[in-house]
Amino acid sequence: MPHTIQTPSAYATEYDAIVETVQRYIEGGRAGKSELMRPGFLADATIVGYVGGTLLSGPIQQLYDWIDGNGPAPHIEPRFTSIDIRDSIAVVRLEVERWSGELAGSEIHMSDAFTLLKTEDGWRIAHKIFHWHSQ
């Protein structure tokens, strides 16, 4: 995609589309159903981060397996802390408090950063890097 200078309204449209993509991740986590978040990710997306002292790294399927195994986390409180858009790429920072569920336990805080790519099908998450805050 060529470099373009966006008007404020074009920027707002891209911003809203990016929020909508990341919202799929949030809704999947809230419901405990990875099929809700899958459309927001590229097929070959990756994940990396520490859960306690254990490094999790590799295909995004690991996230899907965790979400499905964890079950619903109906009281999560997500907060977008930044969205940086540069033409066909974006970086989103998300803080999510009150993760709960079978695997998470209760009241877990997660810091996420996502890289996104604008594709012919819209914005898709290419990578999730995270920090699982200890209680």
Secondary structure, DSSP 8 states (H G I E B T S, - for coil): -------HHHHHHHHHHHHHHHHHHHHHHHHT-HHHHGGGEEEEEEEEEEETTEEEEEETHHHHHHHHHH---TT-EEEEEEEEEETTEEEEEEEEEEEEETTTEEEEEEEEEEEEEEETTEEEEEEEEEEEE--
